[in-house]
Amino acid sequence: MPELVIDDPRNDADYERLIDLDSQGFGAPRERSERWVAASRPHVRFRMARMGDEAVGMYALIRAGQFYGGRSVPADCVVGVAVSPMWRRRGVAGALMRDLVRVARDGGGAVAPLYAATVSLYRRWGWEVVDRSLQHEVRTAALSSLRGEGEPVAEPPAADIEAMRREFLPRWDGPLDRPDWWAAVEAGFDAPPEHLFLHGWSERGRLTGYTRYRYTSDSHVAVEEFVAATSNALRGLLAVLAGNESLHQEIAFHSCLQSRNDLLYVLADASKSVTTKGGICWMQRIVDVPRAVQARGWAAATSGRVCIEVADPATDATEPFELEVSDGRATATPGGGDAHVRCGISAFSAWYAGTLRAADGPRLGLMEGDDESLRRMDELIERRPVWMPDHF
Ligand SMILES: CC(C)(COP(=O)(O)OP(=O)(O)OC[C@H]1O[C@@H](n2cnc3c(N)ncnc32)[C@H](O)[C@@H]1OP(=O)(O)O)[C@@H](O)C(=O)NCCC(=O)NCCS
């Protein structure tokens, strides 16, 4: 039997194979996979697993940043993980994950966020859940009395949207710091363009918010992005969505609002007008501990040191790091003395991402360490509210 080889696609025929793998893997129409691969090709790192001449699996990495502690951390967003139905349950995805960690690290990445169709596969290879995506369905009528000063703008330029996001979103942990081409690659593959809307909100000539939404085939309004930096943008953009009231009684916000979100404060009675359903999980993985530690912002008012031993199933290494924080910056130096805390890279990643407290680690079976070291570890990290406004 030939060996499994994982490498870059080499020519157009390989890209055709990737289209087949994506379309079969996700049960998507081939034209949709074709559009996605064509738009992604200039920007996205594709990898392909082969058995002899047969393409058996794939994944792709989209380079962006991710805000943590107010700074942009180099992030490889993982998409398109798929194994041919004929080759499943033989370890191909595991081999792809090992390759992914190496490729992302060698390419300068620090973290590799993803949305997991299957948590167990990714947890096995070093990812951990940070949060669960939510769908909020809002009665359109509940939005209709809202007004904001300023005006809606159709199709604001991508560069203005991304600049606004970069200014506004670092106050959370988790949002993507997206390259200007992001929307051209990740938006608009599910519906023909006439059913997609991109509206901005402008105040005195400045873009202060935007929303991207579409009409689905079953006549719903599905909001895929919603970012409002001011009160006027928040109310104005919700009023734009309320303009769909004659045809659509509900507006569904897909994976783009926080769990404790702005609607709670803006609507008269959110408990009567909003229904919330849980969706798939956002998982995080660090691919390079020293780089990830150096790149994020840390607690400015605290300084200290903890020795942490981190086990990584993708490299089979268990490595001690000395985590040292001072003046809002930190280093993780390999080596150091006796470990105060022991954990897997998955738990370390969830702690880094801001939703797992080290103090809870032992209770969840995710970390070992004495109470004092775990408490110190939690003090060193700057915690901001966690939000992933992007679905990819
Ligand atoms: C999810 C997916 C990528 C997994 O691919 P895969 O190659 O079958 O995954 P692996 O073989 O590495 O591991 C899957 C399972 O097979 C088991 N397995 C791995 N090697 C095995 C072997 N030699 N013999 C028996 N079982 C094996 C693993 O333990 C694992 O089992 P578990 O789920 O009970 O833990 C594949 O099912 C797929 O393409 N699904 C559709 C697209 C999709 O959902 N992608 C994920 C998007 S986030």
The ligand as an ORCA input file, in Angstrom:
! r2SCAN-3c Opt
* xyz 0 1
  C     -14.152     14.707     10.450
  C     -13.269     13.983      9.424
  C     -12.326     15.005      8.799
  C     -12.446     12.925     10.187
  O     -11.556     12.289      9.254
  P     -10.935     10.849      9.506
  O      -9.761     10.692      8.604
  O     -12.001      9.837      9.453
  O     -10.414     11.012     11.011
  P      -9.401     10.023     11.747
  O      -9.406      8.678     11.104
  O      -8.077     10.673     11.928
  O     -10.103      9.953     13.156
  C     -11.521      9.748     13.212
  C     -11.844      8.528     14.042
  O     -11.258      7.354     13.499
  C     -10.531      6.674     14.517
  N      -9.367      6.040     13.893
  C      -8.264      6.662     13.492
  N      -7.416      5.752     12.972
  C      -8.023      4.556     13.034
  C      -7.677      3.256     12.647
  N      -6.488      2.987     12.097
  N      -8.594      2.290     12.825
  C      -9.779      2.540     13.377
  N     -10.166      3.769     13.766
  C      -9.283      4.742     13.612
  C     -10.122      7.780     15.446
  O      -9.817      7.305     16.745
  C     -11.350      8.595     15.439
  O     -12.352      7.989     16.221
  P     -13.232      8.784     17.251
  O     -13.993      9.815     16.450
  O     -14.120      7.760     17.854
  O     -12.255      9.423     18.181
  C     -14.092     13.254      8.336
  O     -15.046     12.451      8.962
  C     -14.800     14.202      7.376
  O     -14.223     14.598      6.362
  N     -16.062     14.576      7.703
  C     -16.858     15.491      6.875
  C     -16.316     16.920      6.885
  C     -16.153     17.443      8.288
  O     -17.013     17.291      9.155
  N     -15.014     18.123      8.534
  C     -14.723     18.753      9.800
  C     -15.050     20.195      9.670
  S     -14.700     21.083     11.128
*
